[in-house]
Structures are given as structure tokens and as C-alpha cells.
């Protein structure tokens, strides 16, 4: 059984190994998740993995595939885990810059 099957799913993000809710001093709340694959209407893409930022206020995906690795079928890498820790420790302006500079962002925060 792969990590994709043994860990929870949040929306289309499968194999969610870690998650942390971040509420910043400006009142904005985001869920940061580390996931192993993306479910595109039944087509499971383990090549689409990494860290996703979900806007809890708007109930939308802000960006995904931060620290993407080539293959997530067996779970997330140590490098992805370290980047998850870093992202979760950022202050608002740093977090905002990371999200707004991401090539897969859906909108600026």
C-alpha cells in the first residue's frame, strides 16, 4: 500500500502527511498541507506533489506544488518536510511573498 492510500485526503490533495493551520496577526487564516499526489477527477498524479496553501477565509486553493519532487508515490521527501517546517514558520510578509511569487498561485494574498 502506498503513502497515497494510507494518508488522508483534503479535496484533490491525496496522501496528506502533514497539515498546519496558520492564523496571522492581520486575521488571515491559511491551511498549509504537505501532500504526495493530486487527484484530477480520478487520475492520480503522484508527480504533482509538494506543499499547498489553502485560504481558510475564502475556502480556496491559493497555490500548490511548492517544493515539488519528481515522484510522490511513496510519500513526501525529507527536503519537502524541511520546506514545510520553513513555510509554517514564516511571518506574514515572508509568507505573502512566498505565495505571491509561486508560479502556480491562483491569486495574490
N, CA, C and O atoms as a GROMACS GRO file, in nm:
protein
  436
    1UNK      N    1   0.085  -0.117   0.000
    1UNK     CA    2   0.000   0.000   0.000
    1UNK      C    3   0.090   0.124   0.000
    1UNK      O    4   0.186   0.132   0.077
    2UNK      N    5   0.060   0.220  -0.086
    2UNK     CA    6   0.142   0.340  -0.098
    2UNK      C    7   0.101   0.446   0.004
    2UNK      O    8  -0.004   0.437   0.067
    3UNK      N    9   0.185   0.547   0.018
    3UNK     CA   10   0.156   0.660   0.108
    3UNK      C   11   0.029   0.733   0.062
    3UNK      O   12  -0.045   0.788   0.143
    4UNK      N   13   0.006   0.732  -0.066
    4UNK     CA   14  -0.113   0.798  -0.120
    4UNK      C   15  -0.239   0.736  -0.060
    4UNK      O   16  -0.335   0.807  -0.030
    5UNK      N   17  -0.237   0.606  -0.042
    5UNK     CA   18  -0.354   0.534   0.007
    5UNK      C   19  -0.364   0.533   0.160
    5UNK      O   20  -0.474   0.517   0.214
    6UNK      N   21  -0.253   0.549   0.229
    6UNK     CA   22  -0.256   0.534   0.374
    6UNK      C   23  -0.276   0.665   0.450
    6UNK      O   24  -0.314   0.664   0.567
    7UNK      N   25  -0.253   0.778   0.383
    7UNK     CA   26  -0.269   0.908   0.448
    7UNK      C   27  -0.399   0.974   0.403
    7UNK      O   28  -0.454   0.937   0.299
    8UNK      N   29  -0.449   1.071   0.479
    8UNK     CA   30  -0.577   1.135   0.445
    8UNK      C   31  -0.573   1.214   0.315
    8UNK      O   32  -0.468   1.237   0.255
    9UNK      N   33  -0.690   1.254   0.276
    9UNK     CA   34  -0.711   1.335   0.155
    9UNK      C   35  -0.780   1.464   0.197
    9UNK      O   36  -0.870   1.463   0.281
   10UNK      N   37  -0.737   1.575   0.138
   10UNK     CA   38  -0.806   1.703   0.156
   10UNK      C   39  -0.838   1.754   0.017
   10UNK      O   40  -0.748   1.794  -0.057
   11UNK      N   41  -0.965   1.753  -0.018
   11UNK     CA   42  -1.004   1.791  -0.154
   11UNK      C   43  -0.933   1.701  -0.254
   11UNK      O   44  -0.935   1.579  -0.239
   12UNK      N   45  -0.869   1.759  -0.355
   12UNK     CA   46  -0.799   1.678  -0.455
   12UNK      C   47  -0.658   1.638  -0.412
   12UNK      O   48  -0.590   1.563  -0.484
   13UNK      N   49  -0.613   1.686  -0.297
   13UNK     CA   50  -0.478   1.658  -0.250
   13UNK      C   51  -0.479   1.526  -0.172
   13UNK      O   52  -0.548   1.513  -0.071
   14UNK      N   53  -0.401   1.430  -0.219
   14UNK     CA   54  -0.400   1.296  -0.160
   14UNK      C   55  -0.268   1.269  -0.089
   14UNK      O   56  -0.167   1.333  -0.118
   15UNK      N   57  -0.271   1.174   0.003
   15UNK     CA   58  -0.152   1.138   0.077
   15UNK      C   59  -0.103   1.253   0.162
   15UNK      O   60   0.017   1.280   0.169
   16UNK      N   61  -0.197   1.323   0.226
   16UNK     CA   62  -0.160   1.438   0.310
   16UNK      C   63  -0.088   1.387   0.434
   16UNK      O   64  -0.148   1.321   0.520
   17UNK      N   65   0.039   1.419   0.443
   17UNK     CA   66   0.122   1.370   0.553
   17UNK      C   67   0.130   1.468   0.668
   17UNK      O   68   0.148   1.428   0.784
   18UNK      N   69   0.118   1.596   0.638
   18UNK     CA   70   0.125   1.698   0.744
   18UNK      C   71   0.031   1.812   0.707
   18UNK      O   72   0.007   1.840   0.589
   19UNK      N   73  -0.021   1.878   0.810
   19UNK     CA   74  -0.103   1.996   0.789
   19UNK      C   75  -0.093   2.087   0.910
   19UNK      O   76  -0.081   2.041   1.024
   20UNK      N   77  -0.097   2.216   0.884
   20UNK     CA   78  -0.091   2.313   0.993
   20UNK      C   79  -0.174   2.435   0.955
   20UNK      O   80  -0.162   2.487   0.844
   21UNK      N   81  -0.258   2.479   1.046
   21UNK     CA   82  -0.336   2.600   1.027
   21UNK      C   83  -0.256   2.718   1.079
   21UNK      O   84  -0.208   2.716   1.192
   22UNK      N   85  -0.243   2.820   0.996
   22UNK     CA   86  -0.170   2.941   1.033
   22UNK      C   87  -0.266   3.059   1.035
   22UNK      O   88  -0.329   3.090   0.933
   23UNK      N   89  -0.278   3.125   1.148
   23UNK     CA   90  -0.355   3.249   1.158
   23UNK      C   91  -0.255   3.360   1.187
   23UNK      O   92  -0.184   3.358   1.287
   24UNK      N   93  -0.252   3.457   1.098
   24UNK     CA   94  -0.156   3.567   1.110
   24UNK      C   95  -0.215   3.684   1.186
   24UNK      O   96  -0.336   3.690   1.210
   25UNK      N   97  -0.128   3.778   1.225
   25UNK     CA   98  -0.170   3.892   1.306
   25UNK      C   99  -0.274   3.980   1.237
   25UNK      O  100  -0.344   4.056   1.304
   26UNK      N  101  -0.284   3.972   1.104
   26UNK     CA  102  -0.384   4.050   1.032
   26UNK      C  103  -0.520   3.979   1.026
   26UNK      O  104  -0.614   4.028   0.963
   27UNK      N  105  -0.530   3.863   1.090
   27UNK     CA  106  -0.655   3.789   1.095
   27UNK      C  107  -0.674   3.687   0.984
   27UNK      O  108  -0.770   3.611   0.988
   28UNK      N  109  -0.585   3.684   0.885
   28UNK     CA  110  -0.597   3.588   0.774
   28UNK      C  111  -0.556   3.449   0.821
   28UNK      O  112  -0.458   3.434   0.895
   29UNK      N  113  -0.631   3.347   0.778
   29UNK     CA  114  -0.605   3.209   0.818
   29UNK      C  115  -0.585   3.122   0.694
   29UNK      O  116  -0.663   3.128   0.599
   30UNK      N  117  -0.480   3.042   0.698
   30UNK     CA  118  -0.446   2.954   0.586
   30UNK      C  119  -0.415   2.815   0.642
   30UNK      O  120  -0.364   2.800   0.753
   31UNK      N  121  -0.446   2.713   0.564
   31UNK     CA  122  -0.409   2.576   0.594
   31UNK      C  123  -0.294   2.540   0.501
   31UNK      O  124  -0.308   2.548   0.379
   32UNK      N  125  -0.182   2.500   0.558
   32UNK     CA  126  -0.066   2.458   0.481
   32UNK      C  127  -0.061   2.306   0.490
   32UNK      O  128  -0.062   2.250   0.600
   33UNK      N  129  -0.055   2.239   0.374
   33UNK     CA  130  -0.054   2.093   0.373
   33UNK      C  131   0.065   2.040   0.293
   33UNK      O  132   0.110   2.103   0.197
   34UNK      N  133   0.113   1.926   0.332
   34UNK     CA  134   0.217   1.853   0.260
   34UNK      C  135   0.152   1.727   0.205
   34UNK      O  136   0.102   1.644   0.281
   35UNK      N  137   0.152   1.713   0.074
   35UNK     CA  138   0.077   1.604   0.009
   35UNK      C  139   0.163   1.530  -0.092
   35UNK      O  140   0.261   1.584  -0.144
   36UNK      N  141   0.126   1.405  -0.120
   36UNK     CA  142   0.205   1.318  -0.207
   36UNK      C  143   0.152   1.308  -0.350
   36UNK      O  144   0.226   1.265  -0.439
   37UNK      N  145   0.026   1.345  -0.374
   37UNK     CA  146  -0.031   1.332  -0.508
   37UNK      C  147  -0.155   1.421  -0.523
   37UNK      O  148  -0.211   1.470  -0.425
   38UNK      N  149  -0.194   1.439  -0.647
   38UNK     CA  150  -0.312   1.519  -0.681
   38UNK      C  151  -0.412   1.431  -0.755
   38UNK      O  152  -0.375   1.358  -0.847
   39UNK      N  153  -0.538   1.438  -0.715
   39UNK     CA  154  -0.644   1.360  -0.778
   39UNK      C  155  -0.719   1.451  -0.875
   39UNK      O  156  -0.796   1.537  -0.834
   40UNK      N  157  -0.695   1.431  -1.004
   40UNK     CA  158  -0.762   1.509  -1.109
   40UNK      C  159  -0.879   1.427  -1.162
   40UNK      O  160  -0.868   1.362  -1.266
   41UNK      N  161  -0.990   1.430  -1.090
   41UNK     CA  162  -1.112   1.360  -1.128
   41UNK      C  163  -1.087   1.211  -1.152
   41UNK      O  164  -1.135   1.155  -1.250
   42UNK      N  165  -1.011   1.148  -1.061
   42UNK     CA  166  -0.986   1.005  -1.068
   42UNK      C  167  -0.850   0.968  -1.124
   42UNK      O  168  -0.804   0.855  -1.104
   43UNK      N  169  -0.784   1.059  -1.192
   43UNK     CA  170  -0.650   1.036  -1.241
   43UNK      C  171  -0.553   1.083  -1.133
   43UNK      O  172  -0.539   1.203  -1.110
   44UNK      N  173  -0.486   0.988  -1.067
   44UNK     CA  174  -0.399   1.018  -0.954
   44UNK      C  175  -0.260   1.050  -1.006
   44UNK      O  176  -0.194   0.965  -1.066
   45UNK      N  177  -0.216   1.172  -0.984
   45UNK     CA  178  -0.085   1.216  -1.031
   45UNK      C  179   0.013   1.230  -0.918
   45UNK      O  180   0.016   1.333  -0.849
   46UNK      N  181   0.096   1.126  -0.896
   46UNK     CA  182   0.196   1.134  -0.790
   46UNK      C  183   0.311   1.226  -0.829
   46UNK      O  184   0.393   1.261  -0.744
   47UNK      N  185   0.318   1.265  -0.955
   47UNK     CA  186   0.419   1.363  -0.997
   47UNK      C  187   0.379   1.505  -0.959
   47UNK      O  188   0.460   1.597  -0.967
   48UNK      N  189   0.254   1.524  -0.918
   48UNK     CA  190   0.204   1.654  -0.871
   48UNK      C  191   0.194   1.644  -0.719
   48UNK      O  192   0.096   1.591  -0.665
   49UNK      N  193   0.293   1.696  -0.650
   49UNK     CA  194   0.303   1.681  -0.506
   49UNK      C  195   0.372   1.802  -0.447
   49UNK      O  196   0.415   1.891  -0.520
   50UNK      N  197   0.382   1.806  -0.316
   50UNK     CA  198   0.453   1.915  -0.251
   50UNK      C  199   0.370   1.978  -0.141
   50UNK      O  200   0.301   1.909  -0.065
   51UNK      N  201   0.378   2.110  -0.133
   51UNK     CA  202   0.308   2.186  -0.030
   51UNK      C  203   0.202   2.271  -0.098
   51UNK      O  204   0.227   2.334  -0.201
   52UNK      N  205   0.083   2.270  -0.040
   52UNK     CA  206  -0.026   2.354  -0.091
   52UNK      C  207  -0.067   2.450   0.020
   52UNK      O  208  -0.058   2.418   0.139
   53UNK      N  209  -0.111   2.568  -0.021
   53UNK     CA  210  -0.162   2.669   0.072
   53UNK      C  211  -0.310   2.689   0.039
   53UNK      O  212  -0.345   2.725  -0.073
   54UNK      N  213  -0.395   2.664   0.139
   54UNK     CA  214  -0.540   2.678   0.123
   54UNK      C  215  -0.586   2.797   0.205
   54UNK      O  216  -0.550   2.810   0.322
   55UNK      N  217  -0.665   2.883   0.145
   55UNK     CA  218  -0.718   3.002   0.212
   55UNK      C  219  -0.843   2.960   0.289
   55UNK      O  220  -0.946   2.930   0.229
   56UNK      N  221  -0.834   2.958   0.420
   56UNK     CA  222  -0.946   2.915   0.504
   56UNK      C  223  -1.056   3.021   0.508
   56UNK      O  224  -1.172   2.988   0.534
   57UNK      N  225  -1.022   3.147   0.483
   57UNK     CA  226  -1.122   3.254   0.484
   57UNK      C  227  -1.209   3.250   0.358
   57UNK      O  228  -1.330   3.270   0.364
   58UNK      N  229  -1.145   3.224   0.244
   58UNK     CA  230  -1.216   3.220   0.115
   58UNK      C  231  -1.255   3.079   0.072
   58UNK      O  232  -1.330   3.061  -0.023
   59UNK      N  233  -1.203   2.979   0.144
   59UNK     CA  234  -1.226   2.838   0.110
   59UNK      C  235  -1.181   2.808  -0.034
   59UNK      O  236  -1.255   2.750  -0.113
   60UNK      N  237  -1.057   2.850  -0.064
   60UNK     CA  238  -1.000   2.831  -0.197
   60UNK      C  239  -0.855   2.786  -0.186
   60UNK      O  240  -0.789   2.809  -0.085
   61UNK      N  241  -0.806   2.722  -0.292
   61UNK     CA  242  -0.664   2.689  -0.303
   61UNK      C  243  -0.594   2.816  -0.348
   61UNK      O  244  -0.635   2.879  -0.446
   62UNK      N  245  -0.488   2.853  -0.279
   62UNK     CA  246  -0.410   2.970  -0.318
   62UNK      C  247  -0.296   2.928  -0.412
   62UNK      O  248  -0.278   2.989  -0.517
   63UNK      N  249  -0.221   2.825  -0.374
   63UNK     CA  250  -0.115   2.774  -0.459
   63UNK      C  251  -0.081   2.631  -0.418
   63UNK      O  252  -0.121   2.585  -0.311
   64UNK      N  253  -0.009   2.562  -0.503
   64UNK     CA  254   0.032   2.425  -0.473
   64UNK      C  255   0.166   2.396  -0.540
   64UNK      O  256   0.226   2.481  -0.605
   65UNK      N  257   0.211   2.274  -0.521
   65UNK     CA  258   0.337   2.224  -0.577
   65UNK      C  259   0.461   2.302  -0.531
   65UNK      O  260   0.560   2.310  -0.604
   66UNK      N  261   0.455   2.361  -0.411
   66UNK     CA  262   0.576   2.420  -0.354
   66UNK      C  263   0.666   2.303  -0.314
   66UNK      O  264   0.619   2.208  -0.252
   67UNK      N  265   0.794   2.309  -0.348
   67UNK     CA  266   0.892   2.203  -0.319
   67UNK      C  267   0.854   2.071  -0.386
   67UNK      O  268   0.874   1.964  -0.330
   68UNK      N  269   0.800   2.080  -0.504
   68UNK     CA  270   0.759   1.962  -0.581
   68UNK      C  271   0.879   1.869  -0.605
   68UNK      O  272   0.989   1.914  -0.635
   69UNK      N  273   0.854   1.738  -0.591
   69UNK     CA  274   0.957   1.639  -0.624
   69UNK      C  275   0.908   1.561  -0.746
   69UNK      O  276   0.792   1.571  -0.784
   70UNK      N  277   0.996   1.484  -0.805
   70UNK     CA  278   0.961   1.413  -0.927
   70UNK      C  279   0.859   1.303  -0.910
   70UNK      O  280   0.793   1.265  -1.007
   71UNK      N  281   0.844   1.249  -0.788
   71UNK     CA  282   0.761   1.131  -0.769
   71UNK      C  283   0.716   1.124  -0.624
   71UNK      O  284   0.800   1.119  -0.534
   72UNK      N  285   0.586   1.125  -0.599
   72UNK     CA  286   0.535   1.123  -0.463
   72UNK      C  287   0.466   0.995  -0.421
   72UNK      O  288   0.405   0.989  -0.315
   73UNK      N  289   0.474   0.891  -0.505
   73UNK     CA  290   0.400   0.768  -0.478
   73UNK      C  291   0.433   0.707  -0.343
   73UNK      O  292   0.345   0.651  -0.277
   74UNK      N  293   0.558   0.716  -0.301
   74UNK     CA  294   0.599   0.656  -0.173
   74UNK      C  295   0.600   0.757  -0.059
   74UNK      O  296   0.650   0.726   0.050
   75UNK      N  297   0.546   0.873  -0.080
   75UNK     CA  298   0.539   0.973   0.025
   75UNK      C  299   0.628   1.093  -0.002
   75UNK      O  300   0.698   1.099  -0.103
   76UNK      N  301   0.624   1.185   0.089
   76UNK     CA  302   0.699   1.310   0.075
   76UNK      C  303   0.844   1.290   0.119
   76UNK      O  304   0.875   1.204   0.201
   77UNK      N  305   0.930   1.371   0.061
   77UNK     CA  306   1.075   1.358   0.085
   77UNK      C  307   1.118   1.436   0.209
   77UNK      O  308   1.044   1.522   0.256
   78UNK      N  309   1.236   1.406   0.262
   78UNK     CA  310   1.289   1.484   0.374
   78UNK      C  311   1.302   1.634   0.337
   78UNK      O  312   1.276   1.720   0.421
   79UNK      N  313   1.340   1.662   0.214
   79UNK     CA  314   1.351   1.802   0.169
   79UNK      C  315   1.215   1.871   0.173
   79UNK      O  316   1.206   1.987   0.214
   80UNK      N  317   1.109   1.802   0.132
   80UNK     CA  318   0.974   1.859   0.138
   80UNK      C  319   0.931   1.881   0.282
   80UNK      O  320   0.866   1.982   0.313
   81UNK      N  321   0.965   1.788   0.371
   81UNK     CA  322   0.933   1.805   0.513
   81UNK      C  323   1.003   1.926   0.572
   81UNK      O  324   0.944   2.000   0.650
   82UNK      N  325   1.129   1.945   0.536
   82UNK     CA  326   1.204   2.061   0.585
   82UNK      C  327   1.143   2.191   0.532
   82UNK      O  328   1.133   2.289   0.604
   83UNK      N  329   1.103   2.190   0.406
   83UNK     CA  330   1.042   2.310   0.348
   83UNK      C  331   0.906   2.338   0.412
   83UNK      O  332   0.869   2.454   0.431
   84UNK      N  333   0.831   2.234   0.445
   84UNK     CA  334   0.704   2.251   0.515
   84UNK      C  335   0.728   2.322   0.649
   84UNK      O  336   0.656   2.416   0.683
   85UNK      N  337   0.828   2.278   0.723
   85UNK     CA  338   0.862   2.342   0.851
   85UNK      C  339   0.897   2.489   0.830
   85UNK      O  340   0.854   2.575   0.908
   86UNK      N  341   0.974   2.517   0.726
   86UNK     CA  342   1.014   2.654   0.697
   86UNK      C  343   0.893   2.741   0.662
   86UNK      O  344   0.878   2.851   0.715
   87UNK      N  345   0.808   2.691   0.574
   87UNK     CA  346   0.688   2.766   0.533
   87UNK      C  347   0.600   2.795   0.654
   87UNK      O  348   0.546   2.905   0.666
   88UNK      N  349   0.585   2.698   0.741
   88UNK     CA  350   0.499   2.715   0.858
   88UNK      C  351   0.559   2.808   0.963
   88UNK      O  352   0.489   2.849   1.056
   89UNK      N  353   0.686   2.843   0.949
   89UNK     CA  354   0.749   2.934   1.045
   89UNK      C  355   0.758   3.078   0.993
   89UNK      O  356   0.802   3.167   1.066
   90UNK      N  357   0.716   3.101   0.869
   90UNK     CA  358   0.729   3.235   0.810
   90UNK      C  359   0.634   3.335   0.875
   90UNK      O  360   0.523   3.302   0.915
   91UNK      N  361   0.682   3.460   0.884
   91UNK     CA  362   0.595   3.570   0.926
   91UNK      C  363   0.510   3.612   0.807
   91UNK      O  364   0.536   3.570   0.694
   92UNK      N  365   0.408   3.694   0.830
   92UNK     CA  366   0.311   3.729   0.726
   92UNK      C  367   0.375   3.781   0.598
   92UNK      O  368   0.344   3.731   0.490
   93UNK      N  369   0.464   3.878   0.608
   93UNK     CA  370   0.522   3.937   0.486
   93UNK      C  371   0.604   3.834   0.408
   93UNK      O  372   0.605   3.835   0.285
   94UNK      N  373   0.674   3.746   0.479
   94UNK     CA  374   0.751   3.640   0.413
   94UNK      C  375   0.658   3.537   0.349
   94UNK      O  376   0.680   3.493   0.236
   95UNK      N  377   0.553   3.500   0.422
   95UNK     CA  378   0.454   3.405   0.372
   95UNK      C  379   0.385   3.462   0.247
   95UNK      O  380   0.368   3.392   0.147
   96UNK      N  381   0.347   3.587   0.254
   96UNK     CA  382   0.281   3.655   0.143
   96UNK      C  383   0.374   3.657   0.020
   96UNK      O  384   0.329   3.631  -0.092
   97UNK      N  385   0.501   3.688   0.039
   97UNK     CA  386   0.596   3.690  -0.072
   97UNK      C  387   0.614   3.552  -0.133
   97UNK      O  388   0.622   3.539  -0.255
   98UNK      N  389   0.620   3.449  -0.050
   98UNK     CA  390   0.633   3.312  -0.099
   98UNK      C  391   0.513   3.274  -0.186
   98UNK      O  392   0.530   3.224  -0.298
   99UNK      N  393   0.394   3.298  -0.135
   99UNK     CA  394   0.272   3.263  -0.209
   99UNK      C  395   0.260   3.345  -0.337
   99UNK      O  396   0.237   3.290  -0.444
  100UNK      N  397   0.276   3.476  -0.326
  100UNK     CA  398   0.259   3.563  -0.442
  100UNK      C  399   0.365   3.542  -0.549
  100UNK      O  400   0.342   3.574  -0.665
  101UNK      N  401   0.481   3.486  -0.511
  101UNK     CA  402   0.586   3.457  -0.606
  101UNK      C  403   0.579   3.316  -0.664
  101UNK      O  404   0.661   3.280  -0.750
  102UNK      N  405   0.484   3.237  -0.619
  102UNK     CA  406   0.472   3.098  -0.666
  102UNK      C  407   0.415   3.094  -0.807
  102UNK      O  408   0.318   3.164  -0.838
  103UNK      N  409   0.474   3.014  -0.893
  103UNK     CA  410   0.430   3.004  -1.033
  103UNK      C  411   0.290   2.944  -1.046
  103UNK      O  412   0.225   2.960  -1.150
  104UNK      N  413   0.242   2.874  -0.943
  104UNK     CA  414   0.110   2.810  -0.950
  104UNK      C  415   0.007   2.878  -0.863
  104UNK      O  416  -0.095   2.818  -0.829
  105UNK      N  417   0.030   3.002  -0.826
  105UNK     CA  418  -0.068   3.074  -0.743
  105UNK      C  419  -0.194   3.100  -0.825
  105UNK      O  420  -0.189   3.123  -0.946
  106UNK      N  421  -0.307   3.097  -0.753
  106UNK     CA  422  -0.435   3.126  -0.818
  106UNK      C  423  -0.468   3.275  -0.807
  106UNK      O  424  -0.535   3.330  -0.895
  107UNK      N  425  -0.423   3.340  -0.700
  107UNK     CA  426  -0.444   3.483  -0.680
  107UNK      C  427  -0.346   3.532  -0.574
  107UNK      O  428  -0.294   3.453  -0.496
  108UNK      N  429  -0.322   3.663  -0.572
  108UNK     CA  430  -0.235   3.724  -0.472
  108UNK      C  431  -0.306   3.731  -0.338
  108UNK      O  432  -0.428   3.749  -0.330
  109UNK      N  433  -0.227   3.717  -0.233
  109UNK     CA  434  -0.283   3.735  -0.099
  109UNK      C  435  -0.226   3.863  -0.038
  109UNK      O  436  -0.260   3.898   0.075
   0.00000   0.00000   0.00000
